Amino acid sequence: MSVTLHAQIDKMEPPFWYAGMKNTELQILFYGKDIYQYQVSVSNGIKISSVQKTENPNYLFVTIDTKKVPASNFLFTFKSKNKETFTQKYSLKQRRENSAQRKSFDSSDMMYLLMPDRFANGNANNDSENSTQEKYNRDLPGGRHGGDIEGIIKNLDYISSLGATTIWSTPLCEDNDAKHSYHTYGQSDVYKIDPRYGTNADYARLASEMHKRDMKLVMDYVTNHWGIEHWMIKDLPTKDWINQFEKYTQTNHKRTVIHDINAAEIDKKVAIDGWFVPSMPDLNLKNPLTLNYLIQNAIWWIESADLDGFRVDTYNYSDPAGIATWTKSITDEYPNFNIVGEVWMQSQAQMAYWQKDSKIAAIQDYNSNLPSVMDFTLYEGTAKAFNEDDAGWDKGVMRFYDNFSNDFLYPKPNNILIFAENHDTNRINETFGKDIRKYKMAMTILATVRGIPQLYYGSEIGMAGNKDKGDADIRQDFPGGWNGDTNNAFTNSGRTAEQKQYFDFTSKLFNWRKTQTAIHTGKMTHYIPENNVYVYFRYNNDETVMVLMNNSTETKTIKTDRFKENIKNFKSGKDVISERTFDVNNEIKIEAKSVLILELK
């Protein structure tokens, strides 16, 4: 919906709001030249709680109480000392039915991560739409390639056929950086979809089309920074809206200082307040105005686009108290809303610190309120394990055993996002030397252990990419997403023989997973690996799944008497992929670098 602004007002944010929110206070930012000189009143008997001016005369922050105010239009009246008067219409909209109780993503889902600029170009007419900076140039690896929201919508059936139930798209809000803006993490307007991707209405339509297919949409939200081209950065409301030093200071990235009892204060300050890069000003969540702006913006997107979850970029780079308040404010409004934070740490204890109700963080009287974290130690183990033919004490599949043995550290280990790669890492098919056997083992881990599996677009057709060559190499265009592409991997007939091998395995595996409650919420028992063979079970009262993974270079014959506590009275197991049946009461032969996923009967 487009909002008409009076000539005196350049920006009004949020541009509209919703009636019936749990938190009835709404703070509206009015921006216009010398707007501070105006007195403000509002119609319909609505109460103004406060009018806050800042050192910048171009801003007014007006807080109203929306309690018991129905969905309606009303007027703000602005009157200057010389009696100049104008009005601005504002709208409270009706919320969708049961909006507060919306269901979010969970361990029954499979999340498909894509980069919109590199996925599919569904509308060539917007390739350079309204762009003040970077134009369409598909020949430039790090440039804008023209992928957009329409391209995602047109290929939803493809994504669904893969077994995916949720889409996480990297950010879609406007990014007017002069170069490398395709990743859209340096946003220049957080209330506006980048015109090169489409419109706000297109984004809401994407959610609607996904919901028709029983799919969920997760927004990639950035609380830590904006882009240098953000309109507010060019005319700051307050000097401390962003974190600033006497000279440019980059974060040291050592987020361990937040819980390190021996850390120096200066190191903490640089970690939290330092900028990610010079083109990304660091937002100051200690400033109540900044924090509230981000809270309302997040809630506005949930309501206006009908979102099903957030993935939060660089979650623990922000002020810890501020980001905890931001998170709780959202889950207070939406109790079932899942939020997964990027907490890129090197140990389970450090990651578990950031999950809601962590007993580790409670030692320091801290609670992030963050429902889910990303399992970076599992990612690191996956990238190494399948290239290690000899397990020894701590290599090969022993990495998985050691990782899951620390699950006791997490308050909710089943609500962790698990992945083998993403848009910031080497592609696994590159890491594995395009060995599909290793790919199959990695996908089996994601499909059968605890947590919420996330796949990265293109790997399901064998796409590779080397991060050492630059980010563009791991973010290549999906074949078939552009008119004129000679290879269309979106269709079965268009895939090469190799692409079919990858896709058919992935699709069969994750479509099977959709209905497996033992995988979604069941318990896990795993056995210490022997000879680089890992055996584990997922089970509940109704189902038992046995997974055998042979990471060695030789065929192995596995005696099953060791697993009797899980095999119990089962006689056989049917492999999910090959559909062969195995006797599970004596021994099972498994080929080198392969997996068996057996449904026990």
C-alpha positions as CSV (number, residue, x, y, z in Angstrom):
1,M,0.0,0.0,0.0
2,S,1.3,3.4,-1.0
3,V,1.1,6.1,1.7
4,T,0.6,9.8,0.7
5,L,2.7,12.2,2.6
6,H,2.2,15.9,3.1
7,A,4.8,18.1,1.4
8,Q,6.3,19.0,4.8
9,I,7.0,15.3,5.6
10,D,9.6,13.3,3.7
11,K,9.3,10.1,5.7
12,M,6.8,8.6,8.1
13,E,7.8,5.3,9.7
14,P,6.1,2.9,10.3
15,P,4.0,4.1,7.3
16,F,1.0,2.4,8.9
17,W,0.4,0.1,11.8
18,Y,-2.1,-2.5,13.1
19,A,-4.9,-2.4,15.6
20,G,-5.0,-4.9,18.5
21,M,-1.3,-5.4,19.1
22,K,-0.3,-6.7,22.6
23,N,2.1,-3.7,23.0
24,T,-0.3,-0.8,22.4
25,E,2.4,1.9,22.3
26,L,3.4,3.0,18.8
27,Q,6.2,5.4,18.1
28,I,6.0,7.1,14.8
29,L,9.0,8.8,13.2
30,F,8.2,12.0,11.3
31,Y,11.0,13.3,9.1
32,G,11.0,16.7,7.3
33,K,13.0,19.9,7.2
34,D,12.7,21.7,10.6
35,I,9.8,19.6,11.6
36,Y,10.8,20.0,15.3
37,Q,9.2,23.4,15.4
38,Y,5.7,22.0,15.1
39,Q,3.3,21.1,17.9
40,V,1.5,17.8,17.3
41,S,-2.0,16.6,18.1
42,V,-4.1,13.7,16.9
43,S,-7.7,13.1,16.2
44,N,-10.2,10.4,17.2
45,G,-9.5,10.8,20.9
46,I,-6.2,9.0,20.6
47,K,-3.7,9.8,23.4
48,I,-0.2,11.1,22.6
49,S,2.1,9.6,25.2
50,S,5.2,11.6,24.3
51,V,6.7,13.8,21.6
52,Q,10.5,13.4,21.5
53,K,12.8,15.8,19.8
54,T,16.5,15.2,19.1
55,E,19.4,17.3,18.3
56,N,18.5,17.0,14.6
57,P,15.6,19.5,13.9
58,N,14.4,17.3,11.1
59,Y,13.0,14.6,13.3
60,L,10.0,14.1,15.6
61,F,9.3,10.8,17.4
62,V,5.6,10.8,18.4
63,T,4.4,8.0,20.6
64,I,0.6,7.2,20.8
65,D,-1.4,4.7,22.7
66,T,-3.4,2.4,20.4
67,K,-5.2,0.6,23.2
68,K,-8.9,0.0,22.2
69,V,-8.4,2.0,19.0
70,P,-10.1,0.1,16.2
71,A,-8.7,-0.3,12.7
72,S,-9.3,3.2,11.3
73,N,-7.8,6.3,9.7
74,F,-7.0,9.3,11.8
75,L,-5.2,12.6,11.4
76,F,-2.1,14.1,13.0
77,T,-2.2,17.9,13.1
78,F,1.0,19.8,13.0
79,K,1.0,23.5,14.1
80,S,3.9,25.9,14.1
81,K,4.4,28.9,16.3
82,N,3.4,31.2,13.5
83,K,0.1,29.3,13.1
84,E,1.1,27.4,10.0
85,T,-0.9,24.2,10.1
86,F,-1.0,20.9,8.1
87,T,-2.4,17.4,8.7
88,Q,-1.1,13.9,7.9
89,K,-3.3,10.9,7.6
90,Y,-2.3,7.7,9.5
91,S,-3.9,4.3,9.3
92,L,-4.3,1.4,11.8
93,K,-5.1,-1.7,9.8
94,Q,-7.0,-4.8,10.7
95,R,-4.7,-7.8,11.5
96,R,-5.1,-11.1,9.9
97,E,-7.2,-13.7,11.8
98,N,-5.0,-15.4,14.5
99,S,-2.0,-13.3,13.5
100,A,-0.5,-13.4,17.0
101,Q,-0.7,-17.2,17.1
102,R,0.9,-17.7,13.6
103,K,2.8,-20.9,13.3
104,S,6.5,-20.7,12.6
105,F,9.2,-23.1,11.2
106,D,10.3,-26.0,13.4
107,S,12.1,-29.3,13.2
108,S,9.4,-30.8,10.8
109,D,10.6,-28.3,8.1
110,M,13.4,-28.3,5.6
111,M,14.6,-24.8,4.9
112,Y,15.9,-23.8,1.4
113,L,18.3,-20.9,1.4
114,L,18.5,-18.8,-1.7
115,M,20.0,-15.5,-2.9
116,P,17.3,-13.8,-4.9
117,D,19.6,-12.0,-7.3
118,R,21.2,-15.3,-8.3
119,F,18.2,-17.6,-8.2
120,A,15.9,-16.7,-11.1
121,N,14.9,-13.6,-13.1
122,G,11.1,-13.7,-13.3
123,N,10.7,-10.0,-14.4
124,A,13.4,-8.6,-16.6
125,N,11.6,-5.2,-16.6
126,N,12.9,-4.4,-13.1
127,D,16.5,-5.3,-13.6
128,S,17.7,-1.8,-13.1
129,E,14.5,-0.3,-11.7
130,N,14.8,3.0,-9.9
131,S,18.4,2.2,-9.2
132,T,20.5,5.2,-8.2
133,Q,23.6,3.1,-8.1
134,E,24.3,-0.4,-9.3
135,K,22.7,-1.4,-12.6
136,Y,22.1,-4.9,-14.1
137,N,25.3,-6.5,-15.3
138,R,25.2,-10.3,-15.4
139,D,28.6,-10.4,-17.0
140,L,30.1,-9.0,-13.7
141,P,30.5,-11.8,-11.2
142,G,29.9,-9.5,-8.2
143,G,27.3,-7.4,-9.9
144,R,23.5,-7.3,-10.1
145,H,22.3,-10.3,-12.2
146,G,18.6,-9.6,-12.2
147,G,17.1,-12.4,-10.0
148,D,14.0,-11.2,-8.2
149,I,10.9,-12.1,-6.2
150,E,8.9,-13.1,-9.4
151,G,11.6,-15.6,-10.1
152,I,11.1,-17.2,-6.7
153,I,7.4,-17.3,-7.1
154,K,7.6,-18.9,-10.6
155,N,9.8,-21.7,-9.2
156,L,8.0,-22.4,-5.9
157,D,6.8,-25.8,-7.2
158,Y,10.4,-26.7,-8.0
159,I,11.5,-25.8,-4.4
160,S,8.5,-27.7,-3.0
161,S,9.3,-30.8,-5.2
162,L,12.7,-30.9,-3.5
163,G,11.1,-31.5,-0.1
164,A,11.6,-28.0,1.1
165,T,8.8,-26.5,3.2
166,T,10.4,-23.2,4.1
167,I,12.4,-20.5,2.2
168,W,15.0,-18.3,3.8
169,S,16.0,-15.6,1.3
170,T,18.9,-13.4,1.9
171,P,17.7,-9.8,2.5
172,L,15.3,-8.2,0.0
173,C,15.2,-4.6,1.3
174,E,16.7,-1.8,-0.7
175,D,20.5,-1.7,-0.9
176,N,21.9,1.2,-2.9
177,D,25.6,0.5,-2.4
178,A,27.6,1.4,-5.4
179,K,29.1,-2.1,-5.7
180,H,28.3,-5.6,-4.6
181,S,24.8,-4.6,-3.5
182,Y,23.3,-7.9,-4.8
183,H,23.7,-9.5,-1.3
184,T,21.5,-6.7,0.1
185,Y,23.0,-6.8,3.6
186,G,23.9,-3.1,3.4
187,Q,20.3,-1.8,3.4
188,S,19.4,1.7,2.5
189,D,15.7,1.6,3.3
190,V,14.3,-1.1,5.7
191,Y,10.7,-0.3,4.9
192,K,11.1,-0.9,1.2
193,I,11.8,-3.9,-1.0
194,D,14.6,-3.2,-3.4
195,P,12.9,-2.2,-6.7
196,R,15.3,-4.5,-8.5
197,Y,13.6,-7.4,-6.7
198,G,10.1,-6.1,-6.9
199,T,7.7,-4.3,-4.6
200,N,6.4,-4.7,-1.0
201,A,3.2,-6.1,-2.6
202,D,5.3,-8.7,-4.5
203,Y,6.9,-9.8,-1.2
204,A,3.5,-10.2,0.4
205,R,2.4,-12.1,-2.7
206,L,5.4,-14.5,-2.3
207,A,4.2,-15.3,1.2
208,S,0.7,-15.8,0.0
209,E,1.7,-18.1,-2.8
210,M,3.9,-20.1,-0.4
211,H,1.1,-20.4,2.1
212,K,-1.1,-21.9,-0.6
213,R,1.5,-24.6,-0.9
214,D,1.8,-25.1,2.9
215,M,5.2,-23.5,2.9
216,K,6.7,-20.9,5.2
217,L,8.6,-17.6,4.5
218,V,11.6,-16.6,6.6
219,M,13.0,-13.1,6.4
220,D,16.7,-12.4,6.8
221,Y,16.7,-9.5,9.3
222,V,19.8,-7.4,10.0
223,T,19.9,-5.7,13.5
224,N,23.6,-5.0,13.6
225,H,24.1,-2.6,10.8
226,W,22.7,-0.7,7.8
227,G,24.3,0.4,4.6
228,I,26.2,3.6,4.2
229,E,23.6,4.8,1.7
230,H,20.7,4.5,4.2
231,W,18.7,7.7,4.1
232,M,18.9,8.1,7.9
233,I,22.7,7.6,7.9
234,K,22.9,10.7,5.7
235,D,21.0,12.8,8.3
236,L,21.3,11.0,11.7
237,P,18.5,11.6,14.2
238,T,21.1,11.5,17.0
239,K,24.8,11.2,16.9
240,D,24.5,7.9,18.9
241,W,22.0,6.3,16.5
242,I,25.0,4.5,15.3
243,N,28.2,3.5,17.2
244,Q,31.0,6.0,16.4
245,F,34.7,6.3,17.4
246,E,37.1,9.2,17.0
247,K,38.4,7.4,13.9
248,Y,37.0,4.4,11.9
249,T,37.1,1.3,14.1
250,Q,36.3,-2.1,12.8
251,T,35.0,-4.9,15.0
252,N,37.6,-7.4,16.2
253,H,35.0,-10.1,15.6
254,K,35.9,-11.7,18.9
255,R,32.4,-12.2,20.3
256,T,33.8,-14.5,23.0
257,V,34.6,-11.3,24.9
258,I,30.8,-11.0,25.7
259,H,31.0,-14.0,28.1
260,D,34.7,-14.0,28.8
261,I,35.2,-13.2,32.5
262,N,38.8,-12.2,31.8
263,A,38.0,-9.9,28.8
264,A,39.3,-6.3,28.7
265,E,36.6,-3.6,28.5
266,I,38.2,-2.1,25.4
267,D,38.0,-5.4,23.6
268,K,34.3,-5.8,24.5
269,K,33.6,-2.3,23.2
270,V,35.4,-2.8,19.9
271,A,33.7,-6.2,19.4
272,I,30.2,-4.8,19.9
273,D,30.5,-1.2,18.7
274,G,33.1,-1.6,15.9
275,W,31.8,-1.6,12.4
276,F,31.6,-4.8,10.3
277,V,33.1,-3.0,7.3
278,P,33.4,0.7,6.4
279,S,30.2,0.6,4.2
280,M,28.1,-0.8,7.1
281,P,27.5,1.7,9.9
282,D,27.0,-0.2,13.2
283,L,23.6,0.4,14.8
284,N,23.6,1.3,18.5
285,L,21.0,-0.8,20.2
286,K,21.8,0.9,23.5
287,N,19.9,3.9,22.1
288,P,16.2,3.4,23.0
289,L,15.1,5.2,19.8
290,T,17.2,3.0,17.6
291,L,16.1,-0.2,19.4
292,N,12.4,0.7,19.2
293,Y,12.7,1.6,15.5
294,L,14.1,-1.9,14.8
295,I,11.5,-3.6,17.0
296,Q,8.6,-1.9,15.2
297,N,10.2,-2.4,11.8
298,A,10.5,-6.2,12.4
299,I,6.9,-6.4,13.7
300,W,5.6,-4.3,10.7
301,W,7.2,-6.8,8.3
302,I,5.6,-9.8,10.1
303,E,2.2,-8.2,9.8
304,S,2.4,-6.6,6.4
305,A,4.1,-9.5,4.6
306,D,2.6,-12.3,6.7
307,L,6.0,-13.8,7.6
308,D,6.6,-17.1,9.3
309,G,10.0,-16.5,10.9
310,F,13.3,-14.6,11.0
311,R,16.9,-15.5,10.5
312,V,18.9,-12.7,12.1
313,D,22.3,-11.8,10.6
314,T,25.3,-11.3,12.8
315,Y,23.1,-11.7,15.9
316,N,25.7,-11.5,18.6
317,Y,27.6,-8.5,17.1
318,S,24.9,-6.2,18.7
319,D,24.7,-5.0,22.2
320,P,23.6,-8.1,24.2
321,A,21.0,-6.4,26.3
322,G,19.5,-4.6,23.3
323,I,19.3,-7.6,21.0
324,A,17.7,-9.6,23.9
325,T,15.1,-6.9,24.2
326,W,14.5,-6.8,20.4
327,T,14.0,-10.6,20.4
328,K,11.7,-10.7,23.4
329,S,9.6,-7.9,22.0
330,I,8.8,-10.0,18.9
331,T,8.2,-13.2,20.7
332,D,5.9,-11.4,23.2
333,E,3.7,-10.4,20.3
334,Y,4.0,-13.8,18.5
335,P,4.6,-16.6,21.1
336,N,5.1,-19.3,18.4
337,F,7.4,-17.2,16.2
338,N,10.7,-18.8,15.6
339,I,13.9,-16.7,15.2
340,V,17.2,-18.2,14.4
341,G,20.3,-16.2,15.0
342,E,23.6,-16.3,13.2
343,V,26.0,-17.0,16.1
344,W,29.2,-18.1,14.3
345,M,31.2,-19.5,17.2
346,Q,33.7,-22.4,17.4
347,S,32.3,-24.4,20.4
348,Q,28.9,-25.7,21.4
349,A,29.2,-24.0,24.8
350,Q,29.6,-20.6,23.1
351,M,26.7,-21.2,20.8
352,A,24.5,-22.6,23.5
353,Y,25.1,-19.5,25.5
354,W,22.9,-17.6,23.0
355,Q,19.9,-19.9,22.9
356,K,16.9,-18.8,25.0
357,D,17.0,-20.0,28.7
358,S,20.6,-21.2,28.4
359,K,21.9,-22.3,31.8
360,I,25.3,-21.3,30.7
361,A,24.3,-17.7,30.1
362,A,22.2,-17.8,33.3
363,I,25.5,-18.0,35.2
364,Q,26.1,-14.4,34.1
365,D,22.4,-13.5,34.6
366,Y,21.9,-13.2,30.8
367,N,19.1,-14.5,28.6
368,S,19.2,-13.8,24.8
369,N,15.5,-14.8,24.4
370,L,16.7,-16.2,21.0
371,P,14.7,-19.4,20.3
372,S,17.2,-20.9,17.8
373,V,20.9,-20.8,16.9
374,M,22.8,-22.1,13.9
375,D,24.9,-25.2,14.4
376,F,28.3,-24.0,13.1
377,T,30.3,-26.8,14.8
378,L,28.2,-29.3,12.9
379,Y,28.8,-27.4,9.7
380,E,32.6,-27.4,10.3
381,G,32.6,-31.1,11.1
382,T,30.6,-31.9,8.0
383,A,33.1,-30.0,5.8
384,K,35.9,-32.1,7.2
385,A,34.6,-35.5,8.1
386,F,33.8,-36.9,4.7
387,N,37.3,-36.1,3.3
388,E,38.9,-38.1,6.2
389,D,39.1,-41.7,5.3
390,D,40.6,-42.7,8.6
391,A,38.6,-41.6,11.7
392,G,41.1,-42.2,14.5
393,W,40.2,-40.6,17.8
394,D,38.6,-37.4,16.6
395,K,38.3,-37.4,12.8
396,G,35.9,-38.7,10.2
397,V,32.5,-39.6,11.5
398,M,33.8,-39.3,15.0
399,R,33.3,-35.6,14.5
400,F,29.5,-36.1,14.4
401,Y,29.5,-38.3,17.5
402,D,31.6,-35.7,19.4
403,N,29.3,-32.9,18.2
404,F,26.1,-34.6,19.3
405,S,27.6,-35.7,22.6
406,N,27.5,-32.0,23.6
407,D,23.8,-31.5,23.0
408,F,23.2,-31.4,26.7
409,L,24.5,-27.8,26.6
410,Y,21.5,-26.6,24.5
411,P,18.2,-25.8,26.2
412,K,16.4,-27.1,23.0
413,P,18.8,-29.0,20.7
414,N,15.9,-29.9,18.4
415,N,15.4,-26.2,17.6
416,I,18.8,-25.6,16.1
417,L,19.4,-24.9,12.4
418,I,21.7,-27.4,10.9
419,F,23.5,-27.0,7.6
420,A,26.5,-28.1,5.6
421,E,27.1,-24.8,3.9
422,N,25.5,-21.4,3.2
423,H,26.1,-18.2,1.2
424,D,29.2,-17.4,3.3
425,T,31.0,-20.7,3.1
426,N,32.7,-22.9,0.5
427,R,30.2,-25.0,-1.4
428,I,30.2,-28.6,-0.2
429,N,30.4,-30.0,-3.7
430,E,33.6,-28.1,-4.1
431,T,34.9,-29.3,-0.8
432,F,34.0,-32.9,-1.7
433,G,35.6,-32.7,-5.1
434,K,32.1,-33.3,-6.7
435,D,32.0,-36.8,-5.1
436,I,28.3,-37.5,-5.0
437,R,28.8,-40.2,-2.4
438,K,30.1,-37.6,0.1
439,Y,27.2,-35.3,-0.8
440,K,24.7,-38.1,-0.1
441,M,26.3,-38.7,3.3
442,A,26.2,-35.0,4.2
443,M,22.5,-34.8,3.2
444,T,21.7,-37.9,5.2
445,I,23.2,-36.2,8.3
446,L,21.0,-33.1,7.7
447,A,17.9,-35.2,7.0
448,T,18.1,-37.6,10.0
449,V,19.7,-35.9,13.0
450,R,18.1,-33.4,15.5
451,G,17.3,-29.9,14.4
452,I,16.0,-28.0,11.4
453,P,17.9,-28.8,8.2
454,Q,18.9,-26.0,5.8
455,L,20.0,-26.6,2.2
456,Y,21.7,-24.0,0.0
457,Y,20.3,-23.4,-3.5
458,G,21.9,-25.3,-6.3
459,S,23.7,-27.9,-4.3
460,E,20.8,-30.2,-5.0
461,I,21.9,-30.2,-8.7
462,G,25.6,-30.5,-8.0
463,M,26.6,-26.8,-8.1
464,A,30.1,-26.1,-6.7
465,G,32.0,-23.0,-5.8
466,N,35.3,-22.0,-4.3
467,K,35.2,-19.2,-1.7
468,D,38.9,-18.6,-2.2
469,K,38.0,-17.2,-5.6
470,G,35.6,-14.7,-4.0
471,D,32.0,-14.7,-2.8
472,A,30.7,-14.6,-6.4
473,D,32.0,-18.1,-7.0
474,I,29.8,-19.6,-4.2
475,R,26.8,-17.5,-5.3
476,Q,26.5,-18.3,-9.0
477,D,23.3,-18.1,-11.0
478,F,21.0,-21.1,-10.9
479,P,20.9,-22.6,-14.4
480,G,17.6,-22.1,-16.0
481,G,16.7,-19.0,-14.1
482,W,17.3,-16.7,-17.0
483,N,15.9,-16.6,-20.5
484,G,18.5,-18.0,-22.9
485,D,20.1,-20.3,-20.4
486,T,21.2,-23.4,-22.3
487,N,20.7,-25.6,-19.2
488,N,17.4,-25.5,-17.3
489,A,17.9,-27.4,-14.0
490,F,14.4,-26.4,-12.8
491,T,12.8,-29.1,-15.0
492,N,13.5,-32.8,-15.1
493,S,13.9,-32.8,-18.8
494,G,16.3,-29.9,-18.7
495,R,18.7,-31.5,-16.2
496,T,21.9,-33.2,-17.1
497,A,22.5,-36.8,-16.1
498,E,24.7,-35.6,-13.2
499,Q,22.2,-33.0,-12.1
500,K,19.5,-35.7,-12.0
501,Q,21.6,-37.9,-9.8
502,Y,21.9,-35.1,-7.2
503,F,18.3,-33.9,-7.5
504,D,16.7,-37.3,-7.4
505,F,18.5,-38.3,-4.3
506,T,17.9,-35.1,-2.5
507,S,14.2,-35.0,-3.4
508,K,13.5,-38.5,-2.4
509,L,15.4,-38.1,0.9
510,F,13.7,-34.8,2.0
511,N,10.2,-35.7,0.8
512,W,10.5,-38.9,2.9
513,R,11.5,-36.7,5.8
514,K,8.4,-34.7,5.6
515,T,6.3,-37.4,7.3
516,Q,8.8,-38.9,9.7
517,T,7.8,-37.9,13.2
518,A,10.6,-39.9,14.7
519,I,13.0,-37.6,12.8
520,H,11.1,-34.4,13.6
521,T,10.7,-34.9,17.4
522,G,12.0,-38.3,18.3
523,K,14.9,-39.3,20.5
524,M,18.4,-40.2,19.3
525,T,20.7,-42.9,20.4
526,H,24.1,-43.0,18.7
527,Y,27.0,-45.5,19.1
528,I,30.7,-44.7,19.2
529,P,31.9,-45.0,15.6
530,E,34.2,-47.9,14.8
531,N,36.4,-48.0,11.7
532,N,34.9,-44.8,10.4
533,V,31.3,-46.3,10.5
534,Y,28.7,-44.3,12.4
535,V,25.4,-45.9,13.5
536,Y,22.5,-44.1,15.2
537,F,18.8,-44.4,15.7
538,R,15.9,-41.9,15.7
539,Y,12.8,-43.2,17.4
540,N,9.5,-42.5,19.2
541,N,6.8,-44.8,20.4
542,D,5.6,-45.5,16.8
543,E,8.7,-45.4,14.6
544,T,12.3,-46.4,14.6
545,V,14.9,-45.4,12.0
546,M,18.4,-46.9,11.9
547,V,21.1,-45.0,10.1
548,L,24.4,-46.6,9.1
549,M,27.1,-44.4,7.6
550,N,30.3,-46.0,6.2
551,N,32.8,-43.2,5.7
552,S,35.7,-45.6,5.1
553,T,37.1,-46.6,1.7
554,E,36.2,-50.3,2.1
555,T,32.9,-52.2,2.2
556,K,32.1,-53.1,5.8
557,T,30.1,-55.9,7.4
558,I,28.5,-54.6,10.5
559,K,27.4,-57.0,13.2
560,T,24.2,-55.7,14.8
561,D,24.2,-57.4,18.2
562,R,25.8,-54.2,19.6
563,F,22.7,-52.2,18.8
564,K,20.2,-54.6,20.4
565,E,18.9,-51.9,22.8
566,N,17.5,-50.1,19.8
567,I,16.8,-52.9,17.4
568,K,14.8,-54.8,20.1
569,N,12.4,-57.1,18.4
570,F,12.6,-55.6,14.9
571,K,13.4,-58.2,12.2
572,S,14.1,-56.1,9.2
573,G,14.8,-52.6,7.9
574,K,13.8,-51.1,4.5
575,D,16.3,-48.6,3.0
576,V,14.6,-45.3,2.3
577,I,16.6,-44.7,-0.9
578,S,17.1,-48.1,-2.6
579,E,14.0,-49.6,-1.1
580,R,16.0,-52.8,-0.4
581,T,15.2,-54.8,2.7
582,F,17.9,-55.9,5.2
583,D,17.9,-58.4,8.0
584,V,18.9,-56.4,11.1
585,N,19.3,-59.3,13.5
586,N,22.7,-60.6,12.4
587,E,24.9,-58.4,10.2
588,I,24.6,-55.7,7.5
589,K,26.9,-55.2,4.6
590,I,27.4,-51.5,3.6
591,E,29.5,-50.2,0.7
592,A,32.4,-47.8,1.1
593,K,31.4,-44.1,1.3
594,S,27.7,-44.8,1.5
595,V,24.7,-44.7,3.8
596,L,21.7,-46.8,4.7
597,I,18.5,-45.3,6.2
598,L,16.5,-48.2,7.5
599,E,12.9,-48.0,8.6
600,L,12.7,-50.9,11.1
601,K,9.8,-53.3,11.0
